[in-house]
């Protein structure tokens, strides 16, 4: 077994350290007593108003949600505008890379949490071997659950070069990716550290780009988020929509947030950290099933910042609806956990984030969840109106509210469809632009994941539904199978 990282004592090597030392920042408790009191009191007041003045109450709710939709749509368009700024991403040129001296490069730690990934490990190890970084300075840990016999057996059949190690994760609750990452963090040797998932294929020069970017960045920048995209975008309709969503999020929204120095909800992989600072933050919250989003918020609360790095890691887009809905449920449940954790003390959150970043947090973490939960209700009302011309709905949407709702329908759909189309265009996925036009169908699926997440956070908040990888059997290399712009292609 590896020796823990230098300077770590028994307390610091606890993978649940955050929940012990800073329970106020951990999702170990879903809600606090004051939060439950506020929820119950708010629900009671709402029920009373619906009983006493139902028309006015429903009308007020519709008006508030409509205004929220319009504001959220405009917000997304503003982020897209800022994403084209020259400083939206940290760019490293070929000349910058050529100027590096391999002998002066630091040790770089790579953590890869694996669970039931026996179908992916061979391609994963091959991808990591291809990284353009001195082999003797790679500190790669394959984090494997001790009782995951199939993955361990698959690894045992591979040749692992010097610098590659298997770190066993003892079976204990919670059985989550962030807990495994915290164990790997104990043994990390490098001043820089990155997380990759089992199906990841990072660009070969990504580690070198991160070293250059960290060297240029302000001292408060402790995390670099790489872009994510897929090497199987055209496998089926679901992967096409998924690719349009990722292209919009990682190529437009997150760079826009980086340009305005906002809090950034991290993606689940290809986050590059300054190891010392990550340990200072006590790593990841082992009880949060979307630990990346939570860590992005905690980085900002601690006075540090995240920047986007202009490099891509290619992943496998989930092509099975069953696994996709489980994955989406886990992500949105984690967003709910993150929102509840950081809103335990809103005044303190405003003080630590600053008012503008507090508003970003409301939109990015709370607002996204609200959209997915409320969407089906408004879709249902729209369907009833167009099919029955219900007088009740006409009563609930008087002239001014109806005008705002019509505006919301136009601006909202335009903003989200436009973002998906522009994301595909910037990735040169020209054939997917047509699919992006039909992305409202995809939103229905995301809303299903949202309501499933709401149910789970009440009855089973720490449940980790595994996403199965290895369903795509086509090319996974971004080198051989290239569209000419660095993006992979797959057979039609």
C-alpha positions as CSV (number, residue, x, y, z in Angstrom):
1,X,0.0,0.0,0.0
2,X,1.2,3.5,-0.8
3,X,2.4,5.8,2.0
4,X,0.2,8.8,2.7
5,X,1.1,12.2,1.2
6,X,3.8,14.1,3.0
7,X,2.8,15.8,6.2
8,X,-0.6,14.1,6.6
9,X,-1.5,12.8,10.0
10,X,-4.2,10.3,10.9
11,X,-6.9,12.9,11.1
12,X,-6.0,14.4,7.7
13,X,-6.0,11.0,6.1
14,X,-9.7,10.4,7.0
15,X,-11.6,10.3,3.6
16,X,-14.6,11.7,5.5
17,X,-12.6,14.6,7.0
18,X,-14.8,17.4,5.6
19,X,-17.9,15.9,7.2
20,X,-16.1,15.6,10.5
21,X,-14.2,19.0,10.7
22,X,-16.7,21.1,8.7
23,X,-20.2,19.4,9.0
24,X,-21.7,22.7,8.0
25,X,-20.2,22.2,4.5
26,X,-21.0,18.5,4.1
27,X,-24.1,16.8,2.7
28,X,-23.9,14.1,5.4
29,X,-27.1,15.8,6.7
30,X,-29.4,16.6,3.9
31,X,-31.2,19.4,5.7
32,X,-30.7,21.2,9.1
33,X,-33.4,21.8,11.7
34,X,-33.8,25.5,10.7
35,X,-34.2,24.5,7.1
36,X,-36.8,22.0,7.9
37,X,-38.7,24.6,9.9
38,X,-38.6,27.0,7.0
39,X,-39.8,24.4,4.6
40,X,-42.6,23.3,6.8
41,X,-43.7,26.9,7.6
42,X,-43.5,27.9,3.9
43,X,-45.5,24.9,2.8
44,X,-48.1,25.7,5.5
45,X,-48.4,29.3,4.4
46,X,-48.7,28.3,0.8
47,X,-51.5,25.8,1.5
48,X,-53.3,28.4,3.6
49,X,-53.1,30.9,0.8
50,X,-54.3,28.4,-1.7
51,X,-57.3,27.6,0.5
52,X,-58.2,31.2,1.2
53,X,-57.3,33.0,-2.1
54,X,-56.6,30.3,-4.6
55,X,-56.8,32.4,-7.8
56,X,-54.6,35.2,-6.6
57,X,-52.0,32.7,-5.1
58,X,-51.8,30.6,-8.3
59,X,-51.7,33.8,-10.4
60,X,-48.8,35.2,-8.3
61,X,-46.9,31.9,-8.5
62,X,-47.3,31.9,-12.3
63,X,-46.1,35.5,-12.5
64,X,-43.0,34.8,-10.3
65,X,-42.0,31.7,-12.2
66,X,-42.5,33.5,-15.6
67,X,-40.3,36.3,-14.5
68,X,-37.7,33.8,-13.3
69,X,-37.8,32.0,-16.7
70,X,-37.2,35.2,-18.6
71,X,-34.4,36.3,-16.3
72,X,-32.7,32.8,-16.5
73,X,-33.0,32.8,-20.3
74,X,-31.4,36.3,-20.6
75,X,-28.7,35.1,-18.1
76,X,-27.8,32.3,-20.4
77,X,-27.6,34.5,-23.4
78,X,-25.3,36.9,-21.5
79,X,-23.0,34.0,-20.6
80,X,-22.8,33.1,-24.3
81,X,-21.9,36.7,-25.1
82,X,-19.0,36.7,-22.5
83,X,-17.8,33.2,-23.7
84,X,-16.3,34.8,-26.8
85,X,-14.1,37.1,-24.8
86,X,-10.4,36.7,-25.3
87,X,-9.9,36.0,-21.6
88,X,-12.7,33.5,-21.3
89,X,-10.3,30.5,-21.4
90,X,-6.6,30.1,-20.7
91,X,-5.0,29.2,-24.0
92,X,-1.6,27.5,-24.3
93,X,0.1,27.6,-27.7
94,X,2.3,25.0,-29.5
95,X,5.2,27.5,-29.0
96,X,4.5,27.6,-25.3
97,X,4.7,23.8,-25.1
98,X,7.8,23.6,-27.2
99,X,9.5,25.9,-24.8
100,X,9.0,23.5,-21.9
101,X,12.0,21.5,-20.6
102,X,10.9,18.0,-19.6
103,X,13.5,17.8,-16.9
104,X,12.0,20.8,-15.2
105,X,8.4,19.6,-15.3
106,X,6.9,18.6,-11.9
107,X,5.5,15.3,-10.9
108,X,1.8,15.2,-11.9
109,X,-0.6,13.1,-10.0
110,X,-3.5,11.5,-11.8
111,X,-6.5,10.0,-9.9
112,X,-8.8,7.6,-11.7
113,X,-11.7,6.2,-9.6
114,X,-12.9,2.9,-10.9
115,X,-15.9,0.8,-10.0
116,X,-17.2,-2.0,-12.1
117,X,-15.1,-0.7,-15.0
118,X,-13.6,-4.0,-16.2
119,X,-14.7,-3.1,-19.8
120,X,-12.9,0.3,-19.8
121,X,-9.6,-0.2,-18.0
122,X,-7.6,-1.4,-21.0
123,X,-8.5,1.6,-23.1
124,X,-8.0,3.9,-20.1
125,X,-4.5,2.7,-19.4
126,X,-3.6,2.9,-23.1
127,X,-4.9,6.5,-23.2
128,X,-2.9,7.5,-20.1
129,X,0.2,5.9,-21.6
130,X,-0.1,8.1,-24.6
131,X,0.0,11.3,-22.6
132,X,2.7,13.6,-23.7
133,X,4.4,13.9,-20.3
134,X,7.6,12.4,-19.0
135,X,6.7,8.9,-17.9
136,X,9.0,9.0,-14.8
137,X,7.0,12.1,-13.6
138,X,3.5,10.6,-13.8
139,X,2.0,9.5,-10.5
140,X,-1.1,7.6,-11.6
141,X,-3.4,5.9,-9.1
142,X,-6.2,3.6,-10.2
143,X,-8.6,3.8,-7.3
144,X,-10.4,0.4,-7.1
145,X,-12.9,-0.8,-4.6
146,X,-11.4,-3.6,-2.6
147,X,-14.4,-5.9,-3.3
148,X,-14.6,-5.1,-7.0
149,X,-13.0,-8.4,-8.1
150,X,-13.8,-8.0,-11.8
151,X,-12.1,-4.6,-12.2
152,X,-9.1,-5.8,-10.2
153,X,-8.8,-8.9,-12.4
154,X,-9.0,-6.8,-15.6
155,X,-6.2,-4.6,-14.3
156,X,-4.1,-7.6,-13.3
157,X,-4.0,-8.7,-17.0
158,X,-2.5,-5.4,-18.0
159,X,1.1,-4.2,-18.0
160,X,1.3,-1.1,-15.8
161,X,4.4,1.0,-16.4
162,X,6.4,2.7,-13.7
163,X,4.4,5.4,-12.0
164,X,1.1,3.5,-12.3
165,X,-0.3,2.1,-9.0
166,X,-3.5,0.4,-7.8
167,X,-4.9,1.9,-4.7
168,X,-7.5,-0.2,-3.0
169,X,-10.5,1.5,-1.4
170,X,-11.7,-0.4,1.7
171,X,-15.5,-1.2,1.5
172,X,-17.2,1.3,3.8
173,X,-20.1,3.7,3.6
174,X,-20.7,5.9,1.7
175,X,-19.7,4.0,-1.5
176,X,-19.1,7.1,-3.6
177,X,-16.6,8.4,-6.1
178,X,-15.6,11.4,-3.9
179,X,-14.7,9.1,-1.0
180,X,-12.4,7.1,-3.3
181,X,-10.8,10.4,-4.6
182,X,-10.1,11.5,-1.0
183,X,-8.2,8.2,-0.4
184,X,-6.2,8.8,-3.6
185,X,-5.5,12.4,-2.5
186,X,-3.7,11.0,0.6
187,X,-1.2,9.3,-1.6
188,X,-0.7,11.9,-4.3
189,X,2.9,12.9,-4.8
190,X,2.7,15.7,-7.3
191,X,2.2,19.4,-6.7
192,X,-0.5,19.2,-9.3
193,X,-3.3,16.7,-9.5
194,X,-6.1,15.8,-12.0
195,X,-9.1,13.6,-11.9
196,X,-10.1,11.4,-14.9
197,X,-12.9,8.9,-15.3
198,X,-12.7,5.4,-16.6
199,X,-13.9,6.2,-20.1
200,X,-11.8,9.4,-20.5
201,X,-9.5,10.1,-23.4
202,X,-7.7,13.4,-22.6
203,X,-5.8,15.3,-25.3
204,X,-2.2,14.1,-25.1
205,X,-0.7,17.5,-24.2
206,X,-3.4,18.4,-21.5
207,X,-1.0,18.0,-18.5
208,X,1.6,20.2,-20.1
209,X,-1.0,22.8,-20.9
210,X,-2.1,22.7,-17.3
211,X,1.4,23.3,-16.0
212,X,1.9,26.3,-18.3
213,X,-1.5,27.7,-17.3
214,X,-0.9,27.3,-13.6
215,X,2.4,29.1,-14.0
216,X,0.7,32.1,-15.7
217,X,-2.4,32.2,-13.5
218,X,-3.0,34.5,-10.5
219,X,-2.2,33.0,-7.2
220,X,-5.8,32.6,-6.2
221,X,-6.4,30.3,-9.2
222,X,-6.2,26.7,-7.8
223,X,-8.3,24.8,-10.3
224,X,-8.4,24.5,-14.1
225,X,-11.4,22.9,-15.7
226,X,-10.9,21.3,-19.0
227,X,-13.6,21.1,-21.6
228,X,-15.5,17.8,-22.0
229,X,-17.0,16.3,-25.1
230,X,-17.8,12.9,-26.6
231,X,-16.1,10.5,-28.9
232,X,-19.4,8.8,-29.9
233,X,-21.7,11.8,-30.6
234,X,-23.6,10.1,-33.4
235,X,-24.2,6.8,-31.9
236,X,-28.0,7.4,-31.5
237,X,-30.5,10.2,-31.0
238,X,-29.7,10.4,-27.2
239,X,-26.0,10.8,-27.7
240,X,-26.7,13.5,-30.3
241,X,-28.7,15.6,-27.8
242,X,-26.2,14.8,-25.0
243,X,-23.4,16.1,-27.2
244,X,-25.3,19.3,-28.0
245,X,-25.9,19.9,-24.3
246,X,-22.2,19.3,-23.4
247,X,-21.0,21.5,-26.3
248,X,-23.3,24.3,-25.0
249,X,-22.3,23.9,-21.4
250,X,-18.5,23.4,-21.7
251,X,-17.8,25.5,-24.7
252,X,-20.2,28.4,-24.0
253,X,-21.6,28.6,-20.5
254,X,-18.5,27.7,-18.4
255,X,-16.1,29.9,-20.4
256,X,-18.7,32.7,-20.0
257,X,-18.6,32.1,-16.2
258,X,-14.8,32.1,-16.3
259,X,-14.7,35.4,-18.2
260,X,-16.8,37.1,-15.5
261,X,-14.8,35.4,-12.7
262,X,-17.9,33.6,-11.4
263,X,-18.3,30.6,-9.1
264,X,-17.9,27.6,-11.5
265,X,-19.7,24.2,-10.9
266,X,-17.0,21.8,-11.9
267,X,-17.4,19.0,-14.3
268,X,-16.9,15.5,-12.9
269,X,-13.6,14.9,-14.6
270,X,-10.5,16.7,-15.9
271,X,-10.3,19.1,-13.0
272,X,-6.7,20.1,-12.5
273,X,-5.8,21.2,-8.9
274,X,-2.9,22.5,-6.9
275,X,-2.6,19.6,-4.6
276,X,-1.7,21.5,-1.5
277,X,-4.8,23.8,-1.9
278,X,-7.1,20.8,-2.5
279,X,-5.9,19.3,0.8
280,X,-6.4,22.6,2.5
281,X,-10.1,22.4,1.4
282,X,-10.2,18.8,2.7
283,X,-10.8,17.4,-0.7
284,X,-14.3,16.3,-1.8
285,X,-17.4,15.8,0.2
286,X,-17.8,12.0,0.4
287,X,-21.6,12.4,0.9
288,X,-22.3,14.6,-2.1
289,X,-23.2,12.6,-5.2
290,X,-22.3,15.5,-7.4
291,X,-19.1,16.3,-5.6
292,X,-17.6,18.3,-8.4
293,X,-20.3,21.0,-8.3
294,X,-20.0,21.3,-4.5
295,X,-16.2,21.6,-4.7
296,X,-16.4,24.4,-7.3
297,X,-18.6,26.3,-4.8
298,X,-16.3,25.7,-1.9
299,X,-13.3,26.8,-3.9
300,X,-15.0,30.2,-4.4
301,X,-16.1,30.4,-0.8
302,X,-12.6,29.9,0.3
303,X,-11.4,32.9,-1.7
304,X,-9.9,30.9,-4.5
305,X,-11.0,30.7,-8.2
306,X,-11.3,28.3,-11.1
307,X,-10.5,29.1,-14.8
308,X,-11.4,27.2,-17.9
309,X,-8.5,25.6,-19.8
310,X,-8.6,25.4,-23.6
311,X,-8.1,21.6,-23.9
312,X,-10.6,18.8,-24.3
313,X,-11.1,15.4,-22.6
314,X,-13.2,13.1,-24.7
315,X,-15.7,10.8,-22.9
316,X,-18.3,8.2,-23.8
317,X,-21.8,9.7,-24.1
318,X,-24.3,7.5,-22.4
319,X,-26.3,5.8,-25.2
320,X,-28.8,3.9,-23.0
321,X,-31.8,5.7,-21.7
322,X,-31.9,3.6,-18.6
323,X,-28.3,4.5,-17.6
324,X,-28.7,8.1,-18.8
325,X,-31.7,8.7,-16.6
326,X,-29.8,7.3,-13.6
327,X,-26.8,9.5,-14.3
328,X,-29.0,12.6,-14.7
329,X,-30.8,11.8,-11.5
330,X,-27.5,11.5,-9.6
331,X,-26.3,14.8,-11.1
332,X,-29.4,16.8,-10.2
333,X,-29.7,15.2,-6.8
334,X,-26.2,16.4,-6.1
335,X,-27.1,19.9,-7.3
336,X,-30.0,19.7,-4.8
337,X,-27.6,18.6,-2.0
338,X,-25.1,21.3,-2.9
339,X,-27.8,24.0,-2.8
340,X,-29.2,22.8,0.5
341,X,-25.7,22.6,2.1
342,X,-24.6,26.1,1.0
343,X,-27.9,27.8,1.8
344,X,-27.8,26.7,5.4
345,X,-26.5,30.2,6.2
346,X,-27.4,32.5,3.3
347,X,-25.9,35.6,5.0
348,X,-22.6,33.9,5.5
349,X,-22.7,32.6,1.9
350,X,-23.2,36.2,0.6
351,X,-20.3,37.4,2.7
352,X,-17.9,34.6,1.4
353,X,-19.0,34.6,-2.2
354,X,-19.9,38.2,-2.7
355,X,-23.3,39.4,-3.8
356,X,-22.7,38.9,-7.5
357,X,-21.4,35.3,-7.1
358,X,-24.3,34.6,-4.7
359,X,-26.6,35.4,-7.6
360,X,-24.6,33.2,-9.9
361,X,-24.9,30.4,-7.4
362,X,-28.7,30.9,-7.2
363,X,-29.0,30.7,-11.0
364,X,-26.4,27.9,-11.7
365,X,-27.3,25.5,-8.8
366,X,-30.8,26.4,-7.6
367,X,-32.1,27.8,-10.9
368,X,-31.3,24.8,-13.1
369,X,-33.1,22.5,-10.7
370,X,-36.1,24.7,-10.5
371,X,-36.3,24.8,-14.3
372,X,-36.4,21.1,-14.6
373,X,-39.0,20.6,-11.9
374,X,-41.3,23.4,-13.0
375,X,-41.1,22.8,-16.8
376,X,-43.6,19.8,-16.9
377,X,-46.2,21.9,-15.0
378,X,-46.1,24.7,-17.6
379,X,-45.9,22.3,-20.5
380,X,-49.0,20.6,-19.1
381,X,-50.9,23.9,-18.8
382,X,-49.8,24.9,-22.3
383,X,-51.1,21.5,-23.7
384,X,-54.4,21.9,-21.8
385,X,-54.8,25.5,-23.2
386,X,-54.1,24.6,-26.8
387,X,-56.5,21.6,-26.7
388,X,-59.4,22.9,-24.6
389,X,-59.0,26.7,-24.5
390,X,-59.8,26.3,-20.8
391,X,-61.5,29.4,-19.2
392,X,-59.8,28.6,-15.9
393,X,-56.3,28.9,-17.5
394,X,-57.4,32.1,-19.2
395,X,-58.4,33.4,-15.8
396,X,-55.0,32.5,-14.4
397,X,-53.2,34.2,-17.3
398,X,-54.6,37.7,-17.4
399,X,-53.4,40.1,-20.2
400,X,-50.1,41.2,-18.6
401,X,-49.2,37.7,-17.4
402,X,-50.1,36.2,-20.7
403,X,-47.9,38.7,-22.5
404,X,-45.0,37.8,-20.2
405,X,-45.6,34.1,-20.7
406,X,-45.6,34.5,-24.5
407,X,-42.4,36.4,-24.3
408,X,-41.0,33.8,-22.0
409,X,-42.0,31.1,-24.4
410,X,-40.1,32.8,-27.2
411,X,-37.0,34.0,-25.3
412,X,-36.7,30.8,-23.3
413,X,-36.9,28.4,-26.2
414,X,-34.7,30.6,-28.3
415,X,-32.0,30.9,-25.6
416,X,-31.7,27.2,-25.0
417,X,-32.1,26.0,-28.6
418,X,-29.7,28.7,-29.8
419,X,-27.1,27.7,-27.2
420,X,-27.3,24.1,-28.2
421,X,-27.0,25.0,-31.9
422,X,-24.1,27.4,-31.4
423,X,-22.3,24.8,-29.2
424,X,-22.5,22.3,-32.0
425,X,-21.4,24.9,-34.6
426,X,-18.3,25.8,-32.5
427,X,-17.4,22.1,-32.2
428,X,-18.0,21.8,-36.0
429,X,-20.7,19.2,-35.4
430,X,-22.6,20.7,-38.2
431,X,-24.9,17.7,-38.7
432,X,-25.9,17.9,-35.1
433,X,-27.3,21.4,-35.4
434,X,-30.5,19.9,-36.8
435,X,-30.8,17.7,-33.7
436,X,-30.3,20.7,-31.5
437,X,-33.5,22.2,-33.0
438,X,-35.4,19.3,-31.4
439,X,-33.7,19.6,-28.0
440,X,-37.0,20.5,-26.2
441,X,-37.7,16.8,-26.4
442,X,-34.5,16.2,-24.5
443,X,-35.6,18.7,-21.9
444,X,-38.6,16.4,-21.1
445,X,-36.1,13.6,-20.3
446,X,-34.1,16.0,-18.1
447,X,-37.2,17.0,-16.2
448,X,-37.9,13.3,-15.6
449,X,-34.5,13.0,-14.1
450,X,-35.2,16.1,-12.0
451,X,-38.4,14.7,-10.4
452,X,-36.7,11.4,-9.9
453,X,-33.8,13.2,-8.1
454,X,-36.3,15.1,-5.9
455,X,-37.8,11.7,-4.8
456,X,-34.4,10.2,-4.1
457,X,-33.1,13.1,-2.1
458,X,-36.0,12.5,0.3
459,X,-35.9,8.7,0.5
460,X,-32.3,7.8,-0.4
461,X,-30.0,10.9,-0.6
462,X,-26.6,9.0,-0.8
463,X,-27.6,6.4,-3.4
464,X,-25.0,6.3,-6.1
465,X,-26.4,5.0,-9.4
466,X,-23.6,3.8,-11.5
467,X,-23.3,4.9,-15.1
468,X,-22.3,2.0,-17.3
469,X,-19.4,2.6,-19.7
470,X,-18.1,0.5,-22.6
471,X,-21.4,0.5,-24.6
472,X,-19.7,2.2,-27.5
473,X,-17.5,-0.2,-29.4
474,X,-16.3,2.2,-32.1
475,X,-13.1,4.3,-32.2
476,X,-12.1,6.1,-29.1
477,X,-8.9,7.9,-30.2
478,X,-8.9,11.6,-30.9
479,X,-5.8,11.2,-33.0
480,X,-6.5,8.5,-35.6
481,X,-10.3,9.2,-36.0
482,X,-10.3,13.0,-36.3
483,X,-12.7,15.3,-38.0
484,X,-9.8,17.5,-38.9
485,X,-10.3,19.9,-36.0
486,X,-9.2,17.6,-33.1
487,X,-12.7,16.2,-32.6
488,X,-13.2,12.5,-33.0
489,X,-15.6,11.1,-35.5
490,X,-17.4,7.8,-35.6
491,X,-19.0,5.8,-38.4
492,X,-22.5,6.9,-39.4
